[in-house]
Amino acid sequence: MTQRADLSASIERFQTEMNQIDEVAHVLLKGHLLIEEALTRIIEKFTYHPQHLTEANLRFFQKVQIARALCLRKDQFGEWELILAINSLRNEVAHKLQSPNRDKKFDRVKEVYFREVAGFPEAAERRNASDATILMFACGHCTGFLGTYEEDAKSFRKMVHSMDRVMNPDQPPFDL
């Protein structure tokens, strides 16, 4: 292939990809980002100098494992498996637009999601939703789970602040 043909093929591929709206990829990338933001907030609730976490440049998987290790009673919940399945799908889509493994990884997200919401009244009708909608529900389920965990972390932080005030009354308080 000549250099000109290579350039033409690249331009054609770019135009083809950019002219298509991939709703699943769009929902996946935004949902993954919202999950990661929640994980970061949770971890930061357990730290007093979060700038060191920023410097550590933690990957998503590391944030999941740290947050999971910090929770008192929720470390075995299926939502962690769902979060990791969403991350695996995101990695697949982020690194290869037309991946042959995309469907398999998406099927895994659906399998774990529907297992986790099996007792919910609306779960059965959600099975007939579009892939993008199912993925939105799965990401929403994870952010809801992490939201309850974040509330637990806030309560823990308040207890630590209370203890600090008793133990160090002469020191300035940390911000909540």
N, C-alpha and C positions, 0 to 999 in steps of 0.2 A: 504494500500500500504506500502510495506517495505521501509526502508531508501534507500536500493540499487535501488529499482524500482523508487523511487522519483528522485534519482540522474540520472538514465538512462533517465527518461522522461525529465528532465531538459536539459540534454546534447542533446537529440534528438530535442527538441524545439529550442535550441540555434543553432544547425547545420542547421535545416530547415530554420530558419529566416535569418541566415547569408549567406546561399547559394542562397538567392533570392535577386535580385536587385529591389527595389521598387523605380522606377523613380519618381513617384509622391511625395513620402516622401523626396527623395533627392532634388528635385526642391523646394519643400515646405520649407524645413529647410534652404536651402541656400537663397531662396527668402525672407523668413521671416527675416533672419539675415541682409540682405542688406537693407530691409525696416527699421529695428530697428537702424542700423547704421546711416541711413539718418535722422531718427527722432532725434537721439542723436545730430548729427551735427547741426540740426536746432535749437534745444533747446539751445545748447551751444552758438550759435550766439547771443542769447538774454541775455546771462549771461557773467559776467566778472570774475567769480571765479568758473569755472566748476567743480573743485575738490569737491565742496559741493554737486553737483548733483551725482557724483560718490559715495560719502558717503551715499546719500539718497537711493541708491540701487533701483531705480525706476523700476517697472515692465513695460512690453511692453504697456499694456493698459493705464497705467499712462502717459507714454511718448506720446502716441497718444492724450490723452485728453489735456495734457499741450501744445503740438504743435498745436493742433486744437484751443485752447483758445488764442494762441498768434497770429494766422494769422488774417490779417485785413479783407479780403473779401472772403476767401476760406473756412470758417468754415462749410458751408452747402453743400460743394461739395460731390458728391457721392463717390469719392475716399476714403473718411474717412470710409464709410460703407464697401467698398471693403477691406481696410486695416484690419478692425475689423473682417470681414468674414475670411480672410486669417489667422488671429491670432487664431480665434476659431477653424479652421481646424488644424492648427499647434498644438494647445493644445490637440486636440483629438488624433492626430497621435503620439505626443510626450509622451502621458501617457498611450496609449493602442494601440498596433500595429494592432490588428484585431478588431477595434471598429465597432460596428453595426451602429454608428452615422456618420462614416466617409463619406459615400456616400451622406448622407443628407447635411452635412456641405460642401462637395465639390460642390454639386448642388447649394448651396447658393452662393459660390464664383463665379461659372459660371453665375448664374442669375444676380448678381450685375455687374460683369465684362462686360457681353454682353449688359446690359442696358447702362453702361457708354460709351461703344465704338460703340453704335448703329449707329452713323453717320459716322463712319470711313469706307472707301471703302473696306478694307480688312476684316471687321468684319464678314461678311457672310461666307467667306471661312474658317475663323478660327474656326467656329463651328464644322467643320469636323476633326479638329486636334485631336491628342491624348490628354488624360487627362493631362499628364505631360507638353505638349506643351501649352495647354490652361492655365495651372497654371503658366507657365513661362511668357506668355503674360500678365497675370493678375498682377503678381509681377512686371514685367517690367513697366506696366502702372502705378503702384503705385510709383515705384522709379522715374519714369519720372515726375510725379506730384510733388513728394517731392523735386526733383531736381529744379523745377521752384520755389517752395516755399523757398528752400535754397538760391537761388539767391536773392529773395525778402528780406530774412533775412540778407544777406550780405550787401545789399544796405542800409537797416535800420541801421545796425551796423556802416557803414561808416558815415551816417548822425549823429549818436550819437557821434562818434569820432570827427567829425568836430565841433559839439557844445561844446564838452569837451575842445577842443583846444582853443576856444574862451573864455569859462567860466573859464578855469584853465590853462592859458598860462605858469604859473610858475611851474606846475606839469609835471612830465614825462608822455608822452603819453602811453596809453594802446596799446598793440599790436593788429593789425587787425587780 
